[in-house]
Amino acid sequence: RFWWEVDNNDISKEYRLDNKKWVSYLKGGPFKKWYGNIWLLINWQNNGIGVKNYSGTNMRNENSYFKEGIAGTLLSSKGPSFRYQPTNTIYDSTTRSLFLNEDNNIFYNLGFLNTKLAVYIMNCLNSTVVINSNDIHRIPFTQPPKDIENKVTQFAEENVSIKKHLCEFS
C-alpha cells in the first residue's frame, strides 16, 4: 500500500518495539539521490507471515531487514544513485542495499558514492546500465583525513535532510 492509504496509527516507527502491521518498503523507482522512493508499506504483521506464505514471494536476506544502510538502484539509464536507507525499512530485490560495519561512517560513504568520481569509476568498471554490488566493492577506497570525512559527512547529512523534507510533499 501507499503510506497515505493506511491509518497512520498502524504504521510502525520501530517494528522490533511496536510490532505494528505496516512497515516501510523500499523499492527501486525513479532516479533519486540522498533519500527517497519510500512511499510504499508492506504488511509485516506477525513477522511477515502473510507475505512469506504468499506463492511467488522471494524474501532474501531477512537478517538485514530493519537495518540502517545505503540503498542503490539496480538499473538506471541516468547512472547509479544512492540513498539513505533508514532503520525500520524492508527492501526488495530491485534495491541494492549496502550495510556497513559499525565503525564505518554511513553518511561519509553515502556522500562518496554520490560523487562524480565514484560514478565515473563505477562506469569504468561496468559500462552497462546495471550496477551490481561487485562493482561497488571494486571501487578503490582509502580512509580520508578526519577533516575531509567530517565535511563530506556534514554535506551528506544536510542533503538527506533536505531531500527527506521535500519527499514529505510528494
TORBAMAR-57134 format. One record per atom (N, C-alpha, C): x, y, z. Coordinates in steps of 0.05 Angstrom, whole numbers, padded with zeros to 5 digits, always signed. Example, Ala and Ser with C-alpha at 12.3 -4.5 7.8 and 13.67 -1.06 7.14 Angstrom:
+00264-00114+00156/+00246-00090+00156/+00264-00066+00156/+00257-00045+00142/+00273-00021+00143/+00258+00001+00157/
//
This chain:
+00017-00024+00000/+00000+00000+00000/+00018+00025+00000/+00006+00047-00010/+00020+00072-00007/+00016+00082+00021/+00035+00097+00032/+00034+00105+00060/+00009+00122+00066/-00001+00136+00046/-00024+00153+00051/-00051+00137+00050/-00050+00112+00043/-00074+00095+00043/-00079+00081+00070/-00060+00083+00088/-00061+00068+00113/-00064+00087+00136/-00079+00079+00156/-00082+00095+00180/-00054+00099+00193/-00047+00123+00198/-00020+00129+00209/-00014+00115+00235/-00035+00109+00250/-00031+00094+00276/-00023+00065+00272/-00027+00055+00247/-00020+00027+00241/+00008+00024+00229/+00022+00047+00225/+00048+00046+00212/+00070+00045+00234/+00088+00026+00231/+00108+00022+00251/+00129+00044+00250/+00138+00053+00273/+00160+00071+00276/+00186+00056+00283/+00182+00033+00297/+00204+00016+00305/+00192-00012+00309/+00192-00028+00288/+00178-00054+00288/+00186-00072+00311/+00211-00073+00317/+00220-00092+00338/+00209-00084+00365/+00200-00059+00368/+00188-00050+00393/+00157-00049+00392/+00146-00040+00370/+00117-00035+00369/+00102-00057+00354/+00114-00073+00338/+00102-00095+00323/+00076-00086+00308/+00076-00062+00298/+00053-00053+00283/+00052-00066+00256/+00028-00067+00244/+00023-00082+00220/+00039-00073+00196/+00042-00047+00191/+00054-00037+00167/+00082-00025+00172/+00101-00033+00154/+00128-00023+00156/+00136-00011+00128/+00155+00007+00128/+00164+00019+00103/+00177-00002+00085/+00171+00001+00059/+00181-00018+00039/+00195-00003+00017/+00221-00007+00016/+00238+00008-00003/+00241-00009-00029/+00231+00003-00051/+00234-00010-00077/+00253+00007-00094/+00257-00002-00118/+00271+00014-00138/+00255+00039-00142/+00253+00047-00167/+00237+00071-00172/+00254+00091-00188/+00244+00115-00190/+00258+00135-00206/+00285+00143-00194/+00302+00154-00210/+00329+00163-00202/+00326+00183-00179/+00338+00176-00156/+00337+00193-00133/+00363+00190-00118/+00376+00213-00112/+00399+00213-00095/+00391+00222-00067/+00406+00213-00048/+00405+00221-00020/+00383+00209-00004/+00358+00210-00013/+00335+00199+00002/+00312+00197-00017/+00294+00178-00012/+00270+00176-00028/+00262+00148-00036/+00240+00147-00051/+00228+00122-00061/+00219+00105-00037/+00210+00117-00016/+00200+00103+00007/+00170+00110+00011/+00154+00106-00009/+00126+00113-00008/+00108+00089-00004/+00120+00065-00003/+00104+00041+00000/+00107+00029+00028/+00086+00014+00036/+00086+00000+00061/+00081-00030+00054/+00090-00047+00071/+00085-00076+00068/+00073-00086+00094/+00054-00104+00091/+00041-00116+00115/+00060-00136+00127/+00072-00129+00149/+00092-00146+00162/+00081-00156+00189/+00055-00158+00191/+00042-00168+00215/+00052-00196+00221/+00058-00202+00246/+00068-00228+00254/+00093-00236+00239/+00112-00217+00238/+00138-00221+00225/+00135-00228+00195/+00115-00217+00183/+00111-00220+00154/+00102-00248+00145/+00088-00262+00162/+00080-00289+00156/+00062-00290+00131/+00044-00270+00128/+00027-00269+00104/+00043-00265+00078/+00063-00248+00079/+00080-00243+00056/+00096-00268+00050/+00108-00280+00070/+00126-00303+00066/+00111-00327+00055/+00085-00330+00063/+00069-00353+00054/+00056-00348+00027/+00057-00324+00016/+00045-00318-00009/+00061-00331-00032/+00048-00346-00049/+00063-00360-00070/+00077-00340-00089/+00101-00345-00096/+00116-00327-00114/+00132-00307-00099/+00130-00305-00073/+00145-00286-00057/+00174-00297-00055/+00192-00279-00058/+00220-00286-00056/+00234-00267-00036/+00233-00274-00011/+00244-00258+00010/+00274-00266+00013/+00292-00246+00012/+00320-00252+00014/+00333-00235+00036/+00353-00246+00048/+00369-00231+00067/+00353-00219+00090/+00335-00234+00100/+00316-00224+00121/+00332-00214+00146/+00355-00225+00151/+00371-00216+00174/+00380-00187+00172/+00378-00175+00148/+00386-00147+00145/+00362-00128+00144/+00338-00139+00146/+00315-00121+00147/+00316-00104+00172/+00306-00080+00169/+00304-00060+00191/+00331-00048+00199/+00352-00053+00183/+00378-00041+00189/+00383-00016+00173/+00397+00003+00185/+00405+00027+00171/+00425+00019+00150/+00423+00032+00126/+00442+00026+00105/+00441+00047+00083/+00452+00039+00060/+00453+00055+00036/+00439+00039+00015/+00419+00051+00002/+00405+00037-00019/+00414+00048-00046/+00417+00030-00065/+00424+00038-00092/+00405+00025-00112/+00399+00039-00133/+00381+00028-00153/+00396+00008-00170/+00384-00014-00176/+00397-00035-00192/+00401-00027-00221/+00381-00013-00233/+00381-00007-00261/+00373+00022-00265/+00390+00037-00280/+00383+00065-00285/+00398+00074-00310/+00384+00087-00328/+00397+00098-00352/+00411+00124-00344/+00405+00136-00321/+00418+00161-00313/+00443+00156-00296/+00449+00131-00292/+00472+00124-00276/+00465+00116-00248/+00484+00108-00232/+00478+00099-00205/+00470+00122-00187/+00452+00117-00168/+00445+00136-00148/+00442+00121-00122/+00450+00135-00101/+00450+00122-00074/+00434+00139-00055/+00419+00126-00038/+00401+00139-00019/+00405+00128+00009/+00399+00144+00028/+00399+00135+00056/+00376+00116+00060/+00382+00093+00072/+00361+00074+00079/+00358+00074+00109/+00336+00085+00119/+00333+00087+00148/+00327+00060+00161/+00330+00059+00187/+00322+00035+00201/+00292+00031+00198/+00283+00008+00205/+00254+00002+00203/+00244+00001+00175/+00261-00008+00157/+00255-00010+00128/+00261-00038+00118/+00243-00048+00101/+00248-00073+00087/+00252-00065+00058/+00270-00079+00044/+00276-00072+00016/+00270-00097-00001/+00267-00092-00027/+00262-00114-00045/+00286-00119-00063/+00283-00139-00081/+00306-00148-00097/+00314-00128-00118/+00299-00107-00124/+00308-00087-00143/+00324-00065-00130/+00328-00067-00105/+00344-00047-00090/+00370-00061-00081/+00392-00048-00086/+00417-00058-00075/+00423-00043-00049/+00422-00058-00027/+00426-00045-00001/+00454-00052+00009/+00467-00032+00018/+00494-00035+00030/+00493-00031+00060/+00504-00049+00075/+00505-00047+00104/+00534-00045+00113/+00540-00025+00128/+00568-00021+00136/+00573-00031+00164/+00598-00036+00170/+00606-00042+00197/+00601-00018+00215/+00598-00023+00241/+00592-00002+00260/+00613+00020+00260/+00638+00014+00254/+00659+00034+00255/+00661+00050+00229/+00644+00044+00209/+00644+00060+00184/+00622+00081+00186/+00629+00104+00174/+00611+00127+00174/+00592+00125+00151/+00567+00120+00156/+00547+00115+00135/+00544+00140+00117/+00543+00163+00129/+00539+00188+00113/+00563+00195+00097/+00587+00190+00107/+00611+00194+00091/+00610+00176+00066/+00604+00151+00070/+00603+00132+00048/+00581+00139+00028/+00558+00147+00038/+00537+00156+00020/+00546+00180+00004/+00559+00199+00017/+00569+00223+00002/+00589+00215-00019/+00608+00197-00012/+00628+00188-00031/+00615+00174-00055/+00596+00156-00050/+00584+00141-00072/+00568+00159-00091/+00558+00182-00081/+00543+00200-00098/+00561+00221-00112/+00588+00219-00110/+00605+00237-00123/+00609+00230-00153/+00616+00249-00169/+00622+00244-00197/+00645+00225-00200/+00664+00226-00182/+00687+00208-00183/+00678+00179-00180/+00662+00174-00160/+00653+00146-00155/+00636+00136-00178/+00619+00153-00189/+00602+00145-00212/+00620+00139-00236/+00641+00156-00240/+00659+00152-00262/+00673+00125-00259/+00683+00119-00235/+00697+00093-00230/+00678+00070-00235/+00653+00072-00225/+00633+00050-00229/+00628+00046-00259/+00626+00068-00274/+00622+00065-00303/+00646+00053-00317/+00670+00058-00307/+00694+00046-00319/+00694+00016-00313/+00685+00008-00289/+00685-00020-00281/+00663-00036-00294/+00641-00022-00301/+00619-00035-00314/+00605-00015-00332/+00607-00019-00358/+00596+00001-00376/+00567-00004-00383/+00553-00023-00370/+00525-00027-00375/+00509-00008-00356/+00482-00008-00359/+00465+00008-00342/+00459-00005-00315/+00469-00030-00312/+00464-00045-00287/+00489-00044-00270/+00487-00032-00247/+00509-00032-00227/+00503-00053-00207/+00522-00071-00202/+00518-00092-00182/+00536-00088-00158/+00532-00103-00138/+00547-00099-00113/+00577-00104-00117/+00584-00122-00135/+00612-00127-00141/+00626-00102-00152/+00612-00086-00168/+00623-00062-00179/+00629-00042-00156/+00612-00041-00137/+00616-00022-00115/+00639-00032-00097/+00642-00058-00093/+00664-00068-00077/+00691-00064-00090/+00691-00061-00116/+00716-00058-00131/+00726-00029-00132/+00710-00010-00122/+00719+00018-00122/+00743+00021-00103/+00765+00032-00112/+00788+00036-00094/+00780+00056-00073/+00785+00050-00048/+00777+00067-00026/+00798+00068-00005/+00803+00092+00005/+00821+00095+00028/+00808+00115+00048/+00814+00111+00072/+00802+00129+00093/+00813+00157+00090/+00796+00177+00088/+00806+00205+00084/+00815+00217+00111/+00829+00239+00109/+00835+00254+00134/+00809+00261+00148/+00810+00263+00174/+00786+00267+00191/+00771+00293+00183/+00785+00314+00176/+00771+00339+00169/+00755+00336+00143/+00765+00322+00124/+00751+00317+00099/+00727+00299+00104/+00731+00278+00119/+00709+00260+00126/+00687+00275+00140/+00693+00293+00158/+00673+00309+00172/+00658+00327+00153/+00672+00340+00134/+00658+00357+00115/+00639+00342+00097/+00649+00320+00086/+00632+00303+00069/+00608+00292+00084/+00613+00284+00109/+00591+00274+00126/+00570+00296+00130/+00579+00320+00136/+00561+00342+00141/+00544+00348+00116/+00557+00349+00093/+00543+00354+00068/+00522+00332+00062/+00530+00307+00066/+00512+00285+00061/+00488+00286+00080/+00493+00291+00106/+00471+00293+00125/+00452+00315+00117/+00462+00338+00109/+00445+00360+00100/+00429+00353+00075/+00442+00340+00056/+00428+00332+00032/+00405+00312+00038/+00410+00293+00056/+00390+00274+00064/+00367+00289+00077/+00373+00307+00095/+00353+00322+00110/+00335+00338+00090/+00348+00352+00072/+00333+00368+00052/+00316+00350+00035/+00327+00328+00025/+00311+00310+00007/+00289+00297+00023/+00293+00290+00048/+00272+00278+00064/+00249+00298+00068/+00256+00323+00073/+00236+00344+00076/+00220+00347+00050/+00234+00348+00027/+00220+00351+00001/+00202+00327-00004/+00209+00303+00004/+00193+00279-00001/+00167+00280+00015/+00166+00296+00036/+00141+00298+00051/+00118+00311+00035/+00125+00325+00013/+00105+00339-00003/+00098+00324-00028/+00109+00301-00033/+00102+00286-00057/+00095+00257-00051/
//
